């Protein structure tokens, strides 16, 4: 059971990394409006902080 839980955790962490990377690319890197980039970055940072708690 512990081995399965570790595998699930690894899969979820990998998926979270892909979601964060995609969001950063689409909404922060490619966003032409600087104010919108800052707002999107703050949203991403809130998600990352809540995930790491």
PDB file of N, CA, C, O and CB in Angstrom:
ATOM      1  N   UNK A   1       0.830  -1.191   0.000  1.00  0.00           N
ATOM      2  CA  UNK A   1       0.000   0.000   0.000  1.00  0.00           C
ATOM      3  C   UNK A   1       0.876   1.257   0.000  1.00  0.00           C
ATOM      4  O   UNK A   1       0.590   2.206  -0.729  1.00  0.00           O
ATOM      5  CB  UNK A   1      -0.945  -0.003   1.216  1.00  0.00           C
ATOM      6  N   UNK A   2       1.938   1.272   0.809  1.00  0.00           N
ATOM      7  CA  UNK A   2       2.814   2.436   0.855  1.00  0.00           C
ATOM      8  C   UNK A   2       3.502   2.674  -0.489  1.00  0.00           C
ATOM      9  O   UNK A   2       3.705   3.815  -0.903  1.00  0.00           O
ATOM     10  CB  UNK A   2       3.858   2.265   1.952  1.00  0.00           C
ATOM     11  N   UNK A   3       3.847   1.603  -1.148  1.00  0.00           N
ATOM     12  CA  UNK A   3       4.487   1.732  -2.461  1.00  0.00           C
ATOM     13  C   UNK A   3       3.505   2.341  -3.475  1.00  0.00           C
ATOM     14  O   UNK A   3       3.888   3.170  -4.301  1.00  0.00           O
ATOM     15  CB  UNK A   3       4.991   0.346  -2.959  1.00  0.00           C
ATOM     16  N   UNK A   4       2.266   1.927  -3.401  1.00  0.00           N
ATOM     17  CA  UNK A   4       1.254   2.487  -4.297  1.00  0.00           C
ATOM     18  C   UNK A   4       1.004   3.965  -3.998  1.00  0.00           C
ATOM     19  O   UNK A   4       0.839   4.771  -4.914  1.00  0.00           O
ATOM     20  CB  UNK A   4      -0.055   1.698  -4.175  1.00  0.00           C
ATOM     21  N   UNK A   5       0.978   4.312  -2.715  1.00  0.00           N
ATOM     22  CA  UNK A   5       0.798   5.715  -2.348  1.00  0.00           C
ATOM     23  C   UNK A   5       1.961   6.569  -2.844  1.00  0.00           C
ATOM     24  O   UNK A   5       1.750   7.685  -3.318  1.00  0.00           O
ATOM     25  CB  UNK A   5       0.656   5.854  -0.832  1.00  0.00           C
ATOM     26  N   UNK A   6       3.176   6.059  -2.740  1.00  0.00           N
ATOM     27  CA  UNK A   6       4.344   6.789  -3.234  1.00  0.00           C
ATOM     28  C   UNK A   6       4.260   6.969  -4.748  1.00  0.00           C
ATOM     29  O   UNK A   6       4.615   8.028  -5.265  1.00  0.00           O
ATOM     30  CB  UNK A   6       5.645   6.052  -2.854  1.00  0.00           C
ATOM     31  N   UNK A   7       3.800   5.953  -5.456  1.00  0.00           N
ATOM     32  CA  UNK A   7       3.660   6.048  -6.912  1.00  0.00           C
ATOM     33  C   UNK A   7       2.592   7.077  -7.289  1.00  0.00           C
ATOM     34  O   UNK A   7       2.774   7.847  -8.231  1.00  0.00           O
ATOM     35  CB  UNK A   7       3.305   4.669  -7.510  1.00  0.00           C
ATOM     36  N   UNK A   8       1.497   7.087  -6.563  1.00  0.00           N
ATOM     37  CA  UNK A   8       0.422   8.058  -6.817  1.00  0.00           C
ATOM     38  C   UNK A   8       0.927   9.470  -6.560  1.00  0.00           C
ATOM     39  O   UNK A   8       0.665  10.385  -7.341  1.00  0.00           O
ATOM     40  CB  UNK A   8      -0.816   7.759  -5.930  1.00  0.00           C
ATOM     41  N   UNK A   9       1.651   9.640  -5.463  1.00  0.00           N
ATOM     42  CA  UNK A   9       2.181  10.966  -5.134  1.00  0.00           C
ATOM     43  C   UNK A   9       3.133  11.447  -6.242  1.00  0.00           C
ATOM     44  O   UNK A   9       3.076  12.611  -6.640  1.00  0.00           O
ATOM     45  CB  UNK A   9       2.918  10.934  -3.761  1.00  0.00           C
ATOM     46  N   UNK A  10       3.981  10.583  -6.728  1.00  0.00           N
ATOM     47  CA  UNK A  10       4.891  10.948  -7.809  1.00  0.00           C
ATOM     48  C   UNK A  10       4.140  11.341  -9.068  1.00  0.00           C
ATOM     49  O   UNK A  10       4.505  12.304  -9.742  1.00  0.00           O
ATOM     50  CB  UNK A  10       5.835   9.803  -8.110  1.00  0.00           C
ATOM     51  N   UNK A  11       3.090  10.594  -9.384  1.00  0.00           N
ATOM     52  CA  UNK A  11       2.300  10.900 -10.576  1.00  0.00           C
ATOM     53  C   UNK A  11       1.591  12.247 -10.433  1.00  0.00           C
ATOM     54  O   UNK A  11       1.563  13.037 -11.377  1.00  0.00           O
ATOM     55  CB  UNK A  11       1.273   9.788 -10.838  1.00  0.00           C
ATOM     56  N   UNK A  12       1.028  12.507  -9.274  1.00  0.00           N
ATOM     57  CA  UNK A  12       0.325  13.770  -9.036  1.00  0.00           C
ATOM     58  C   UNK A  12       1.309  14.936  -9.083  1.00  0.00           C
ATOM     59  O   UNK A  12       0.998  15.981  -9.655  1.00  0.00           O
ATOM     60  CB  UNK A  12      -0.410  13.740  -7.675  1.00  0.00           C
ATOM     61  N   UNK A  13       2.477  14.774  -8.495  1.00  0.00           N
ATOM     62  CA  UNK A  13       3.485  15.836  -8.537  1.00  0.00           C
ATOM     63  C   UNK A  13       3.916  16.116  -9.973  1.00  0.00           C
ATOM     64  O   UNK A  13       4.096  17.275 -10.347  1.00  0.00           O
ATOM     65  CB  UNK A  13       4.707  15.455  -7.683  1.00  0.00           C
ATOM     66  N   UNK A  14       4.082  15.081 -10.773  1.00  0.00           N
ATOM     67  CA  UNK A  14       4.444  15.264 -12.172  1.00  0.00           C
ATOM     68  C   UNK A  14       3.351  15.986 -12.939  1.00  0.00           C
ATOM     69  O   UNK A  14       3.637  16.857 -13.761  1.00  0.00           O
ATOM     70  CB  UNK A  14       4.733  13.925 -12.821  1.00  0.00           C
ATOM     71  N   UNK A  15       2.098  15.628 -12.675  1.00  0.00           N
ATOM     72  CA  UNK A  15       0.980  16.278 -13.337  1.00  0.00           C
ATOM     73  C   UNK A  15       0.893  17.743 -12.918  1.00  0.00           C
ATOM     74  O   UNK A  15       0.647  18.611 -13.755  1.00  0.00           O
ATOM     75  CB  UNK A  15      -0.332  15.548 -13.017  1.00  0.00           C
ATOM     76  N   UNK A  16       1.092  18.024 -11.629  1.00  0.00           N
ATOM     77  CA  UNK A  16       1.046  19.391 -11.138  1.00  0.00           C
ATOM     78  C   UNK A  16       2.123  20.234 -11.816  1.00  0.00           C
ATOM     79  O   UNK A  16       1.873  21.384 -12.175  1.00  0.00           O
ATOM     80  CB  UNK A  16       1.218  19.423  -9.611  1.00  0.00           C
ATOM     81  N   UNK A  17       3.307  19.677 -11.994  1.00  0.00           N
ATOM     82  CA  UNK A  17       4.380  20.392 -12.670  1.00  0.00           C
ATOM     83  C   UNK A  17       3.986  20.744 -14.101  1.00  0.00           C
ATOM     84  O   UNK A  17       4.244  21.859 -14.554  1.00  0.00           O
ATOM     85  CB  UNK A  17       5.660  19.558 -12.666  1.00  0.00           C
ATOM     86  N   UNK A  18       3.371  19.819 -14.810  1.00  0.00           N
ATOM     87  CA  UNK A  18       2.947  20.073 -16.185  1.00  0.00           C
ATOM     88  C   UNK A  18       1.870  21.157 -16.249  1.00  0.00           C
ATOM     89  O   UNK A  18       1.895  22.005 -17.140  1.00  0.00           O
ATOM     90  CB  UNK A  18       2.431  18.785 -16.823  1.00  0.00           C
ATOM     91  N   UNK A  19       0.929  21.130 -15.310  1.00  0.00           N
ATOM     92  CA  UNK A  19      -0.140  22.132 -15.279  1.00  0.00           C
ATOM     93  C   UNK A  19       0.441  23.514 -14.998  1.00  0.00           C
ATOM     94  O   UNK A  19       0.083  24.490 -15.658  1.00  0.00           O
ATOM     95  CB  UNK A  19      -1.201  21.768 -14.213  1.00  0.00           C
ATOM     96  N   UNK A  20       1.334  23.593 -14.021  1.00  0.00           N
ATOM     97  CA  UNK A  20       1.952  24.875 -13.676  1.00  0.00           C
ATOM     98  C   UNK A  20       2.772  25.396 -14.846  1.00  0.00           C
ATOM     99  O   UNK A  20       2.702  26.581 -15.171  1.00  0.00           O
ATOM    100  CB  UNK A  20       2.838  24.735 -12.422  1.00  0.00           C
ATOM    101  N   UNK A  21       3.541  24.533 -15.475  1.00  0.00           N
ATOM    102  CA  UNK A  21       4.365  24.952 -16.611  1.00  0.00           C
ATOM    103  C   UNK A  21       3.487  25.469 -17.753  1.00  0.00           C
ATOM    104  O   UNK A  21       3.789  26.507 -18.343  1.00  0.00           O
ATOM    105  CB  UNK A  21       5.244  23.779 -17.101  1.00  0.00           C
ATOM    106  N   UNK A  22       2.419  24.764 -18.065  1.00  0.00           N
ATOM    107  CA  UNK A  22       1.514  25.197 -19.128  1.00  0.00           C
ATOM    108  C   UNK A  22       0.864  26.524 -18.805  1.00  0.00           C
ATOM    109  O   UNK A  22       0.745  27.391 -19.671  1.00  0.00           O
ATOM    110  CB  UNK A  22       0.448  24.154 -19.371  1.00  0.00           C
ATOM    111  N   UNK A  23       0.442  26.685 -17.564  1.00  0.00           N
ATOM    112  CA  UNK A  23      -0.198  27.939 -17.167  1.00  0.00           C
ATOM    113  C   UNK A  23       0.790  29.095 -17.246  1.00  0.00           C
ATOM    114  O   UNK A  23       0.464  30.162 -17.767  1.00  0.00           O
ATOM    115  CB  UNK A  23      -0.771  27.828 -15.746  1.00  0.00           C
ATOM    116  N   UNK A  24       1.986  28.885 -16.734  1.00  0.00           N
ATOM    117  CA  UNK A  24       2.999  29.939 -16.788  1.00  0.00           C
ATOM    118  C   UNK A  24       3.318  30.327 -18.224  1.00  0.00           C
ATOM    119  O   UNK A  24       3.452  31.509 -18.540  1.00  0.00           O
ATOM    120  CB  UNK A  24       4.271  29.491 -16.075  1.00  0.00           C
ATOM    121  N   UNK A  25       3.438  29.346 -19.076  1.00  0.00           N
ATOM    122  CA  UNK A  25       3.754  29.630 -20.478  1.00  0.00           C
ATOM    123  C   UNK A  25       2.632  30.411 -21.150  1.00  0.00           C
ATOM    124  O   UNK A  25       2.886  31.409 -21.824  1.00  0.00           O
ATOM    125  CB  UNK A  25       4.012  28.327 -21.241  1.00  0.00           C
ATOM    126  N   UNK A  26       1.401  29.966 -20.971  1.00  0.00           N
ATOM    127  CA  UNK A  26       0.274  30.587 -21.660  1.00  0.00           C
ATOM    128  C   UNK A  26      -0.143  31.932 -21.069  1.00  0.00           C
ATOM    129  O   UNK A  26      -0.507  32.844 -21.811  1.00  0.00           O
ATOM    130  CB  UNK A  26      -0.895  29.657 -21.638  1.00  0.00           C
ATOM    131  N   UNK A  27      -0.094  32.065 -19.749  1.00  0.00           N
ATOM    132  CA  UNK A  27      -0.684  33.243 -19.117  1.00  0.00           C
ATOM    133  C   UNK A  27       0.328  34.233 -18.558  1.00  0.00           C
ATOM    134  O   UNK A  27      -0.036  35.366 -18.244  1.00  0.00           O
ATOM    135  CB  UNK A  27      -1.586  32.812 -18.025  1.00  0.00           C
ATOM    136  N   UNK A  28       1.567  33.841 -18.429  1.00  0.00           N
ATOM    137  CA  UNK A  28       2.562  34.771 -17.901  1.00  0.00           C
ATOM    138  C   UNK A  28       3.587  35.119 -18.973  1.00  0.00           C
ATOM    139  O   UNK A  28       3.846  36.296 -19.224  1.00  0.00           O
ATOM    140  CB  UNK A  28       3.261  34.174 -16.668  1.00  0.00           C
ATOM    141  N   UNK A  29       4.162  34.121 -19.597  1.00  0.00           N
ATOM    142  CA  UNK A  29       5.214  34.372 -20.586  1.00  0.00           C
ATOM    143  C   UNK A  29       4.654  35.035 -21.839  1.00  0.00           C
ATOM    144  O   UNK A  29       5.246  35.987 -22.348  1.00  0.00           O
ATOM    145  CB  UNK A  29       5.916  33.066 -20.958  1.00  0.00           C
ATOM    146  N   UNK A  30       3.532  34.550 -22.339  1.00  0.00           N
ATOM    147  CA  UNK A  30       2.981  35.035 -23.611  1.00  0.00           C
ATOM    148  C   UNK A  30       1.997  36.193 -23.454  1.00  0.00           C
ATOM    149  O   UNK A  30       1.518  36.730 -24.454  1.00  0.00           O
ATOM    150  CB  UNK A  30       2.297  33.904 -24.326  1.00  0.00           C
ATOM    151  N   UNK A  31       1.694  36.579 -22.241  1.00  0.00           N
ATOM    152  CA  UNK A  31       0.734  37.659 -22.001  1.00  0.00           C
ATOM    153  C   UNK A  31       1.384  39.003 -22.309  1.00  0.00           C
ATOM    154  O   UNK A  31       2.392  39.343 -21.690  1.00  0.00           O
ATOM    155  CB  UNK A  31       0.220  37.628 -20.539  1.00  0.00           C
ATOM    156  N   UNK A  32       0.832  39.786 -23.257  1.00  0.00           N
ATOM    157  CA  UNK A  32       1.453  41.067 -23.624  1.00  0.00           C
ATOM    158  C   UNK A  32       1.266  42.162 -22.567  1.00  0.00           C
ATOM    159  O   UNK A  32       2.093  43.069 -22.469  1.00  0.00           O
ATOM    160  CB  UNK A  32       0.883  41.546 -24.941  1.00  0.00           C
ATOM    161  N   UNK A  33       0.215  42.090 -21.795  1.00  0.00           N
ATOM    162  CA  UNK A  33      -0.102  43.128 -20.811  1.00  0.00           C
ATOM    163  C   UNK A  33       0.647  42.855 -19.507  1.00  0.00           C
ATOM    164  O   UNK A  33       0.432  41.821 -18.874  1.00  0.00           O
ATOM    165  CB  UNK A  33      -1.634  43.196 -20.555  1.00  0.00           C
ATOM    166  N   UNK A  34       1.519  43.767 -19.105  1.00  0.00           N
ATOM    167  CA  UNK A  34       2.345  43.566 -17.917  1.00  0.00           C
ATOM    168  C   UNK A  34       1.507  43.437 -16.643  1.00  0.00           C
ATOM    169  O   UNK A  34       1.821  42.608 -15.788  1.00  0.00           O
ATOM    170  CB  UNK A  34       3.328  44.715 -17.771  1.00  0.00           C
ATOM    171  N   UNK A  35       0.459  44.231 -16.501  1.00  0.00           N
ATOM    172  CA  UNK A  35      -0.405  44.154 -15.321  1.00  0.00           C
ATOM    173  C   UNK A  35      -1.070  42.783 -15.234  1.00  0.00           C
ATOM    174  O   UNK A  35      -1.192  42.213 -14.150  1.00  0.00           O
ATOM    175  CB  UNK A  35      -1.477  45.265 -15.358  1.00  0.00           C
ATOM    176  N   UNK A  36      -1.494  42.262 -16.374  1.00  0.00           N
ATOM    177  CA  UNK A  36      -2.126  40.948 -16.402  1.00  0.00           C
ATOM    178  C   UNK A  36      -1.107  39.865 -16.067  1.00  0.00           C
ATOM    179  O   UNK A  36      -1.437  38.902 -15.374  1.00  0.00           O
ATOM    180  CB  UNK A  36      -2.762  40.680 -17.780  1.00  0.00           C
ATOM    181  N   UNK A  37       0.121  40.008 -16.544  1.00  0.00           N
ATOM    182  CA  UNK A  37       1.189  39.046 -16.213  1.00  0.00           C
ATOM    183  C   UNK A  37       1.398  38.998 -14.705  1.00  0.00           C
ATOM    184  O   UNK A  37       1.515  37.919 -14.124  1.00  0.00           O
ATOM    185  CB  UNK A  37       2.518  39.423 -16.927  1.00  0.00           C
ATOM    186  N   UNK A  38       1.446  40.174 -14.069  1.00  0.00           N
ATOM    187  CA  UNK A  38       1.647  40.238 -12.623  1.00  0.00           C
ATOM    188  C   UNK A  38       0.489  39.570 -11.883  1.00  0.00           C
ATOM    189  O   UNK A  38       0.709  38.843 -10.915  1.00  0.00           O
ATOM    190  CB  UNK A  38       1.795  41.698 -12.166  1.00  0.00           C
ATOM    191  N   UNK A  39      -0.730  39.811 -12.330  1.00  0.00           N
ATOM    192  CA  UNK A  39      -1.903  39.206 -11.695  1.00  0.00           C
ATOM    193  C   UNK A  39      -1.884  37.691 -11.864  1.00  0.00           C
ATOM    194  O   UNK A  39      -2.168  36.956 -10.918  1.00  0.00           O
ATOM    195  CB  UNK A  39      -3.199  39.790 -12.284  1.00  0.00           C
ATOM    196  N   UNK A  40      -1.554  37.228 -13.054  1.00  0.00           N
ATOM    197  CA  UNK A  40      -1.496  35.790 -13.302  1.00  0.00           C
ATOM    198  C   UNK A  40      -0.380  35.132 -12.504  1.00  0.00           C
ATOM    199  O   UNK A  40      -0.546  34.023 -11.995  1.00  0.00           O
ATOM    200  CB  UNK A  40      -1.301  35.517 -14.787  1.00  0.00           C
ATOM    201  N   UNK A  41       0.753  35.813 -12.393  1.00  0.00           N
ATOM    202  CA  UNK A  41       1.854  35.266 -11.610  1.00  0.00           C
ATOM    203  C   UNK A  41       1.453  35.136 -10.145  1.00  0.00           C
ATOM    204  O   UNK A  41       1.786  34.146  -9.494  1.00  0.00           O
ATOM    205  CB  UNK A  41       3.104  36.148 -11.747  1.00  0.00           C
ATOM    206  N   UNK A  42       0.746  36.126  -9.630  1.00  0.00           N
ATOM    207  CA  UNK A  42       0.283  36.059  -8.239  1.00  0.00           C
ATOM    208  C   UNK A  42      -0.657  34.870  -8.044  1.00  0.00           C
ATOM    209  O   UNK A  42      -0.581  34.184  -7.025  1.00  0.00           O
ATOM    210  CB  UNK A  42      -0.428  37.373  -7.837  1.00  0.00           C
ATOM    211  N   UNK A  43      -1.533  34.625  -9.001  1.00  0.00           N
ATOM    212  CA  UNK A  43      -2.437  33.476  -8.925  1.00  0.00           C
ATOM    213  C   UNK A  43      -1.659  32.167  -8.894  1.00  0.00           C
ATOM    214  O   UNK A  43      -1.956  31.277  -8.096  1.00  0.00           O
ATOM    215  CB  UNK A  43      -3.409  33.482 -10.109  1.00  0.00           C
ATOM    216  N   UNK A  44      -0.680  32.057  -9.753  1.00  0.00           N
ATOM    217  CA  UNK A  44       0.138  30.839  -9.798  1.00  0.00           C
ATOM    218  C   UNK A  44       0.886  30.658  -8.482  1.00  0.00           C
ATOM    219  O   UNK A  44       0.975  29.543  -7.968  1.00  0.00           O
ATOM    220  CB  UNK A  44       1.136  30.891 -10.979  1.00  0.00           C
ATOM    221  N   UNK A  45       1.419  31.737  -7.939  1.00  0.00           N
ATOM    222  CA  UNK A  45       2.166  31.635  -6.691  1.00  0.00           C
ATOM    223  C   UNK A  45       1.248  31.205  -5.544  1.00  0.00           C
ATOM    224  O   UNK A  45       1.673  30.453  -4.667  1.00  0.00           O
ATOM    225  CB  UNK A  45       2.842  32.977  -6.360  1.00  0.00           C
ATOM    226  N   UNK A  46       0.014  31.664  -5.538  1.00  0.00           N
ATOM    227  CA  UNK A  46      -0.936  31.242  -4.512  1.00  0.00           C
ATOM    228  C   UNK A  46      -1.200  29.744  -4.615  1.00  0.00           C
ATOM    229  O   UNK A  46      -1.271  29.052  -3.600  1.00  0.00           O
ATOM    230  CB  UNK A  46      -2.254  32.028  -4.638  1.00  0.00           C
ATOM    231  N   UNK A  47      -1.343  29.249  -5.828  1.00  0.00           N
ATOM    232  CA  UNK A  47      -1.568  27.812  -6.031  1.00  0.00           C
ATOM    233  C   UNK A  47      -0.367  27.011  -5.557  1.00  0.00           C
ATOM    234  O   UNK A  47      -0.519  26.004  -4.865  1.00  0.00           O
ATOM    235  CB  UNK A  47      -1.855  27.510  -7.514  1.00  0.00           C
ATOM    236  N   UNK A  48       0.816  27.453  -5.926  1.00  0.00           N
ATOM    237  CA  UNK A  48       2.025  26.747  -5.522  1.00  0.00           C
ATOM    238  C   UNK A  48       2.163  26.737  -4.005  1.00  0.00           C
ATOM    239  O   UNK A  48       2.479  25.705  -3.415  1.00  0.00           O
ATOM    240  CB  UNK A  48       3.258  27.387  -6.163  1.00  0.00           C
ATOM    241  N   UNK A  49       1.926  27.885  -3.374  1.00  0.00           N
ATOM    242  CA  UNK A  49       2.029  27.976  -1.914  1.00  0.00           C
ATOM    243  C   UNK A  49       1.013  27.066  -1.234  1.00  0.00           C
ATOM    244  O   UNK A  49       1.348  26.393  -0.260  1.00  0.00           O
ATOM    245  CB  UNK A  49       1.826  29.425  -1.452  1.00  0.00           C
ATOM    246  N   UNK A  50      -0.219  27.033  -1.729  1.00  0.00           N
ATOM    247  CA  UNK A  50      -1.235  26.178  -1.115  1.00  0.00           C
ATOM    248  C   UNK A  50      -0.913  24.702  -1.317  1.00  0.00           C
ATOM    249  O   UNK A  50      -1.214  23.874  -0.457  1.00  0.00           O
ATOM    250  CB  UNK A  50      -2.615  26.495  -1.691  1.00  0.00           C
ATOM    251  N   UNK A  51      -0.302  24.373  -2.452  1.00  0.00           N
ATOM    252  CA  UNK A  51       0.060  22.994  -2.729  1.00  0.00           C
ATOM    253  C   UNK A  51       1.196  22.527  -1.829  1.00  0.00           C
ATOM    254  O   UNK A  51       1.237  21.361  -1.439  1.00  0.00           O
ATOM    255  CB  UNK A  51       0.451  22.837  -4.186  1.00  0.00           C
ATOM    256  N   UNK A  52       2.107  23.416  -1.500  1.00  0.00           N
ATOM    257  CA  UNK A  52       3.270  23.051  -0.696  1.00  0.00           C
ATOM    258  C   UNK A  52       2.984  23.006   0.799  1.00  0.00           C
ATOM    259  O   UNK A  52       3.844  22.580   1.570  1.00  0.00           O
ATOM    260  CB  UNK A  52       4.383  24.016  -0.957  1.00  0.00           C
ATOM    261  N   UNK A  53       1.817  23.427   1.222  1.00  0.00           N
ATOM    262  CA  UNK A  53       1.476  23.399   2.668  1.00  0.00           C
ATOM    263  C   UNK A  53       1.260  21.983   3.140  1.00  0.00           C
ATOM    264  O   UNK A  53       0.968  21.762   4.315  1.00  0.00           O
ATOM    265  CB  UNK A  53       0.215  24.237   2.956  1.00  0.00           C
TER     266      UNK A  53
END
